[in-house]
Amino acid sequence: MAQTYKQIQKQIEQLQKQAEALREGEIKGVVDRIKVAIAHYGLTAAHLGLELGKGGARRPRSAARSARAANAKFGDGNGNVWSGRGPHPHWLRDALKAGRSLDEFRVAGASAESAGSAKPGARVAAKKSKRAPSKVNYSDDAGNSWTGRGPKPGWLKAALDSGKSLQDFLK
């Protein structure tokens, strides 16, 4: 006699319950063996890498991570580093929300000047430009200027619309 849809669904349900019971038994056996190994070797959560989110020690995983650490201006001593550029990383954001200050995370050798908060009067070396600086070609009596490169600024467009010519602003 052929089985009905309901009978097959009931068999599937019974088999799923059996499978889940077997899985739970296997998991219990694995956990018990792990507990024995932890007790035998005296392992801690830090040994197993389970304290990463709670300030546990981390080692750099790659040469790229080591290079980032070498360029870091801020770090927490647990392998978390930040160059000082871009948005604050999550580890730093959480620490700042907890009331800690940014200066607490400054890496030794990373001066305040290099982190973007230059001291008054301190000279910062200018970056070399690949092309010569633009000369001001057009200006008005109000101090507005335009080099002739790029789109025309609003003050010049308004002046040209009022009837003046570009030659009136040539200096």
WONOR-V413484 format. One line per field, one symbol per residue. burial: I if it has 9 or more other C-alpha atoms within 8 Angstrom, else O. A space follows every 50 residues. Layout:
# WONOR-V413484
burial: ???
This chain:
# WONOR-V413484
burial: OOOOOOOIOOOOOOOOOOOOOOOOOOOOOOOOOOOOOIOOOOOOOIOOOI IIOOOIIOOOOOOOIIOIIOOIIIIOOIIOIIIIOOOOOOOOIOIIOOOO OOOOIIIOOIOIOOIOOIOOOOOOOOOOOOOOOOOIIIIOOOOOIIIOOO OOOOOOIOIIOOOOOOOOIOO
